[in-house]
């Protein structure tokens, strides 16, 4: 009994330590986002206070009211920025995931000359930071006449996301046994039907993960968007944050309010897709 009691006590203490560590880790991760939300509701004096004021003395939604009441009246064009971000992010994500599915499936299922070299070359492109490409892309886009357009930014984001989506989807397709597709073909399915009805559903969690990553990369990207866009018709929400900066002042509260508006759709989409992702992983485990 003493040994059992000590073992239970040890497990309980281990669980408590684990939960405390997990709580501290999540607090560290969530603290910057929480600070942005609080800063959007507090007076500017408290934002600039030293030492920092952790608990706001006054809560106000004036920054949000000013942001949306100024639409069409010379204020920050939030609706236009949101529309641009949505169009560019969704379109580039769909194209990148489609190319990633084709490339990932090819690398996972077929053998061809130079396969390892091509795959390594794709992965090496991820080592180049996006900001290093901004100036060459700017001159190239000016020559092509696609500067300050949706198409130009979509093209850049697709190129930015394709290597990672191929790598991630390739790993998931490798986990799907080839025998399942071969059995489906023996039962009368074509190669295309075997892919969509057997392999695609099993690799669905990986494809969903790649889509989430690609969308968030496009939605939050600032360096390339700030160099390749100039007008309201093409600027995205991250670039719109610069509208709160002047020559000598920065409207920190308004900037934080726009950051909150930018974060909410990304969090909502991630939460919705995450439920389907977990469901796909669970059903795949049950079927296996």
C-alpha positions as CSV (number, residue, x, y, z in Angstrom):
1,X,0.0,0.0,0.0
2,X,2.8,2.4,0.8
3,X,4.5,1.8,-2.5
4,X,1.2,2.3,-4.3
5,X,0.5,5.5,-2.4
6,X,3.9,6.8,-3.1
7,X,3.5,6.0,-6.8
8,X,0.1,7.8,-6.9
9,X,1.6,10.8,-5.1
10,X,4.5,10.9,-7.5
11,X,2.2,10.7,-10.5
12,X,0.0,13.4,-9.0
13,X,3.0,15.7,-8.4
14,X,4.3,15.1,-11.9
15,X,0.8,16.0,-13.3
16,X,0.7,19.2,-11.3
17,X,4.2,20.2,-12.4
18,X,3.3,19.4,-16.0
19,X,0.2,21.6,-15.8
20,X,2.0,24.5,-14.2
21,X,4.7,24.3,-16.9
22,X,2.1,24.1,-19.6
23,X,0.2,27.1,-18.1
24,X,3.4,29.2,-18.0
25,X,4.3,28.3,-21.5
26,X,0.9,29.2,-22.8
27,X,1.0,32.4,-20.8
28,X,4.3,33.4,-22.4
29,X,2.9,32.6,-25.9
30,X,-0.4,34.5,-25.3
31,X,1.0,37.5,-23.4
32,X,1.9,39.6,-26.5
33,X,-1.5,39.1,-28.0
34,X,-3.2,39.9,-24.7
35,X,-1.1,43.0,-24.4
36,X,-2.2,44.2,-27.9
37,X,-5.8,43.7,-27.0
38,X,-5.4,45.6,-23.7
39,X,-3.4,48.4,-25.4
40,X,-6.2,48.9,-28.0
41,X,-8.6,49.6,-25.1
42,X,-6.5,51.8,-22.8
43,X,-5.5,55.5,-23.1
44,X,-2.3,56.3,-25.0
45,X,-0.8,57.7,-21.7
46,X,-0.9,54.2,-20.2
47,X,0.6,52.6,-23.3
48,X,3.6,54.9,-23.1
49,X,3.9,54.8,-19.3
50,X,7.1,53.7,-17.6
51,X,7.1,51.5,-15.7
52,X,4.3,49.8,-17.7
53,X,0.7,49.8,-16.4
54,X,-0.4,46.2,-16.4
55,X,-4.0,46.7,-15.3
56,X,-5.7,49.5,-17.3
57,X,-7.4,52.2,-15.2
58,X,-9.8,53.1,-18.0
59,X,-11.4,50.9,-20.8
60,X,-12.5,52.6,-24.0
61,X,-13.6,51.4,-27.5
62,X,-12.8,54.8,-29.0
63,X,-10.1,53.4,-31.3
64,X,-12.5,50.9,-32.8
65,X,-15.2,53.5,-33.2
66,X,-12.8,55.9,-34.8
67,X,-11.5,53.2,-37.1
68,X,-14.9,52.1,-38.5
69,X,-16.7,55.5,-38.3
70,X,-14.0,57.0,-40.5
71,X,-14.7,54.5,-43.4
72,X,-15.3,56.5,-46.6
73,X,-14.6,59.8,-44.8
74,X,-10.8,60.0,-45.2
75,X,-10.1,57.6,-42.4
76,X,-8.3,54.2,-42.4
77,X,-9.9,52.2,-45.3
78,X,-10.2,49.0,-43.2
79,X,-12.8,47.4,-45.4
80,X,-10.6,47.8,-48.5
81,X,-7.5,46.4,-46.7
82,X,-9.5,43.5,-45.4
83,X,-10.9,42.7,-48.9
84,X,-7.4,42.8,-50.4
85,X,-6.0,40.6,-47.7
86,X,-8.8,38.1,-48.1
87,X,-8.6,37.9,-51.9
88,X,-4.8,37.6,-51.9
89,X,-4.5,35.2,-49.0
90,X,-7.3,32.8,-50.1
91,X,-6.3,32.8,-53.8
92,X,-2.6,32.2,-53.1
93,X,-3.4,29.5,-50.5
94,X,-5.6,27.6,-52.9
95,X,-3.0,27.8,-55.7
96,X,-0.1,26.9,-53.4
97,X,-2.0,23.9,-51.9
98,X,-3.0,22.6,-55.3
99,X,0.6,22.8,-56.5
100,X,1.8,21.3,-53.2
101,X,-0.6,18.4,-53.6
102,X,0.6,17.6,-57.1
103,X,4.2,18.0,-56.2
104,X,4.0,16.2,-52.9
105,X,2.1,13.3,-54.5
106,X,4.7,13.1,-57.3
107,X,7.7,13.0,-54.8
108,X,5.9,10.5,-52.6
109,X,4.7,8.1,-55.3
110,X,7.0,8.3,-58.4
111,X,10.7,7.8,-59.1
112,X,12.4,10.0,-61.6
113,X,15.9,11.2,-62.3
114,X,17.2,14.0,-60.1
115,X,14.3,13.6,-57.6
116,X,16.5,14.1,-54.6
117,X,18.3,17.1,-56.1
118,X,15.0,18.8,-57.1
119,X,13.5,18.2,-53.7
120,X,16.7,19.6,-52.0
121,X,16.6,22.6,-54.2
122,X,13.0,23.3,-53.3
123,X,13.8,23.1,-49.6
124,X,16.9,25.4,-50.0
125,X,14.6,28.1,-51.3
126,X,13.1,28.3,-47.8
127,X,16.5,29.5,-46.5
128,X,16.2,32.8,-48.4
129,X,14.4,35.4,-46.3
130,X,11.5,37.1,-48.0
131,X,12.9,40.6,-47.3
132,X,16.0,39.8,-49.3
133,X,13.7,39.2,-52.4
134,X,11.8,42.5,-52.0
135,X,14.1,44.7,-54.0
136,X,14.7,42.4,-56.9
137,X,11.0,41.6,-57.1
138,X,10.2,45.3,-57.0
139,X,12.4,46.0,-60.1
140,X,11.1,42.9,-61.8
141,X,7.4,43.8,-61.1
142,X,7.9,47.4,-62.3
143,X,9.3,46.0,-65.6
144,X,6.4,43.6,-66.0
145,X,3.8,46.2,-65.0
146,X,2.3,44.1,-62.1
147,X,3.5,46.3,-59.2
148,X,0.7,47.3,-56.8
149,X,-1.6,44.6,-58.1
150,X,-3.3,41.6,-56.5
151,X,-1.8,39.3,-59.1
152,X,1.8,40.4,-58.3
153,X,1.4,39.7,-54.6
154,X,-0.4,36.4,-55.2
155,X,2.4,35.3,-57.4
156,X,5.0,36.2,-54.8
157,X,3.1,34.4,-52.0
158,X,2.5,31.2,-54.1
159,X,6.3,31.0,-54.8
160,X,6.9,31.6,-51.0
161,X,4.5,28.8,-49.9
162,X,4.9,26.1,-52.5
163,X,8.2,24.6,-51.1
164,X,6.8,24.1,-47.6
165,X,3.4,22.8,-48.8
166,X,5.2,20.2,-51.1
167,X,7.4,19.1,-48.2
168,X,4.5,18.8,-45.7
169,X,2.1,17.1,-48.1
170,X,4.8,14.8,-49.3
171,X,5.3,13.5,-45.8
172,X,1.6,12.7,-45.3
173,X,1.3,10.9,-48.6
174,X,4.3,8.8,-47.7
175,X,2.4,7.6,-44.6
176,X,-0.6,6.4,-46.8
177,X,0.1,2.8,-47.9
178,X,0.4,2.3,-51.6
179,X,-1.5,-1.0,-51.2
180,X,-4.8,0.9,-50.5
181,X,-4.6,2.7,-53.9
182,X,-3.6,-0.5,-55.7
183,X,-6.5,-2.4,-54.1
184,X,-8.9,0.4,-55.2
185,X,-7.6,0.1,-58.8
186,X,-8.0,-3.7,-58.7
187,X,-11.7,-3.1,-57.6
188,X,-12.2,-1.0,-60.7
189,X,-11.2,2.5,-59.8
190,X,-9.0,4.6,-62.1
191,X,-5.8,6.1,-60.8
192,X,-7.5,9.4,-60.4
193,X,-10.5,7.9,-58.6
194,X,-8.1,6.0,-56.3
195,X,-6.4,9.2,-55.4
196,X,-9.6,11.2,-54.6
197,X,-11.5,8.4,-52.9
198,X,-8.7,6.7,-51.0
199,X,-5.4,8.6,-50.7
200,X,-6.7,12.2,-50.6
201,X,-9.0,11.6,-47.5
202,X,-6.2,9.9,-45.6
203,X,-3.8,12.7,-46.4
204,X,-6.5,15.3,-45.6
205,X,-5.0,16.4,-42.2
206,X,-1.7,17.1,-43.8
207,X,-3.3,19.1,-46.6
208,X,-5.3,21.0,-44.0
209,X,-2.2,21.8,-42.1
210,X,-0.4,23.0,-45.2
211,X,-3.5,25.2,-46.0
212,X,-3.5,26.7,-42.5
213,X,0.2,27.5,-42.7
214,X,0.0,29.0,-46.2
215,X,-3.0,31.2,-45.3
216,X,-1.5,32.5,-42.1
217,X,1.8,33.2,-43.9
218,X,0.0,35.3,-46.5
219,X,-2.4,37.0,-44.1
220,X,0.4,38.2,-41.7
221,X,3.1,38.9,-44.3
222,X,4.4,42.5,-44.2
223,X,7.9,42.8,-45.8
224,X,7.0,41.9,-49.4
225,X,3.5,43.5,-49.2
226,X,5.0,46.8,-48.0
227,X,7.4,46.9,-51.0
228,X,5.1,45.6,-53.7
229,X,1.9,47.7,-52.9
230,X,1.3,51.4,-53.0
231,X,-2.4,52.2,-53.2
232,X,-5.5,51.3,-51.3
233,X,-6.6,49.0,-54.1
234,X,-3.7,46.6,-53.3
235,X,-2.6,47.2,-49.7
236,X,-3.2,44.5,-47.2
237,X,-4.0,44.8,-43.5
238,X,-0.4,44.4,-42.2
239,X,0.6,47.3,-44.5
240,X,-2.4,49.3,-43.3
241,X,-0.8,49.4,-39.9
242,X,1.6,52.0,-41.3
243,X,-1.3,54.4,-41.8
244,X,-1.2,55.0,-38.1
245,X,2.4,56.4,-38.3
246,X,3.1,60.0,-38.9
247,X,6.4,61.9,-39.2
248,X,6.8,62.5,-35.5
249,X,4.0,60.5,-33.8
250,X,2.5,57.0,-33.8
251,X,-1.1,56.2,-32.9
252,X,-0.3,53.1,-30.8
253,X,-3.9,52.6,-29.7
254,X,-5.3,52.7,-33.2
255,X,-2.5,50.4,-34.5
256,X,-3.3,47.9,-31.8
257,X,-7.0,48.1,-32.6
258,X,-6.3,47.3,-36.3
259,X,-4.0,44.5,-35.2
260,X,-6.8,43.0,-33.2
261,X,-9.1,43.2,-36.2
262,X,-6.4,41.5,-38.3
263,X,-5.9,38.7,-35.7
264,X,-9.6,37.8,-35.2
265,X,-10.3,36.3,-38.7
266,X,-7.0,34.3,-38.5
267,X,-7.8,32.9,-35.1
268,X,-11.4,32.1,-36.1
269,X,-10.4,30.3,-39.3
270,X,-7.6,28.4,-37.4
271,X,-10.1,27.3,-34.7
272,X,-12.7,26.1,-37.3
273,X,-10.2,24.2,-39.4
274,X,-8.5,22.8,-36.4
275,X,-11.6,20.9,-35.3
276,X,-11.8,19.3,-38.7
277,X,-8.1,18.5,-38.6
278,X,-8.4,16.7,-35.2
279,X,-11.4,14.9,-36.5
280,X,-9.6,13.8,-39.6
281,X,-6.6,12.5,-37.5
282,X,-8.9,10.6,-35.2
283,X,-11.0,9.0,-37.9
284,X,-7.8,8.0,-39.7
285,X,-6.5,6.3,-36.6
286,X,-9.8,4.5,-36.1
287,X,-9.9,3.3,-39.7
288,X,-6.3,2.1,-39.4
